[in-house]
Amino acid sequence: MDNSAVSSKPDSPSVVAVAASAPVAPAPAVPAAAPVAKRPPQLAATAAGAFVIRVLLCVAGGGLIVGFFLPWLTIGQLAELNGPALMGANSQIANLGSGPTGMLLMMVPLLGVGLLMGGLTGHRIAAWVALIAGGAVIGDGLVTLVKLFLDATGTGMWMVIGSAFLSLILGLISLGRGRAS
């Protein structure tokens, strides 16, 4: 056997020539990838989770619609006011039914219908409608409560509340310093 044809060095020209002349098997044919249908965005990661969210969106939407027509305020035995009565022009609480709050009152049943439709169809936009509905109603409710509290309280109430906060803060500071020593 002639050792000149095969060298032990991998970089020698004879090894490269032998490797280049070796038969090459054809590459297996790769089937073309089937086009992947784009899945519409879902409300949850699993089908069961999406179903639960859809049912709860329907419950929330139905609650907004039905609750709009149920009593919101009861003034002793004199009157009960619901959403449409608060929006009415003859309402005794006319300032509550005007401006941004009046717009929100009109939006309550519309947002309820949006949530109900989103729950029935399962469209991803229902999550945004839910976020807007919840944020707007809760935010406006908190602002209304603060306004009513501010309008209904006098100087004595504010002095008591301020003194209570001051005593709470001083007590926490004193106890915190006692534990740090």
Secondary structure, 3 states (H helix, E strand, C coil): CCCCCCCCCCCCHHHHHHHHHCCCCCCCCCCCCCCCCCCCCCCCCCHHHHHHHHHHHHHHHHHHHHHHHCCCEEECCCEEECHHHHHCCCCCCCCCCCHHHHHHHHHHHHHHHHHHHHHHHCCCHHHHHHHHHHHHHHHHHHHHHHHHHHHHCCHHHHHHHHHHHHHHHHHHHHHHHHHHC
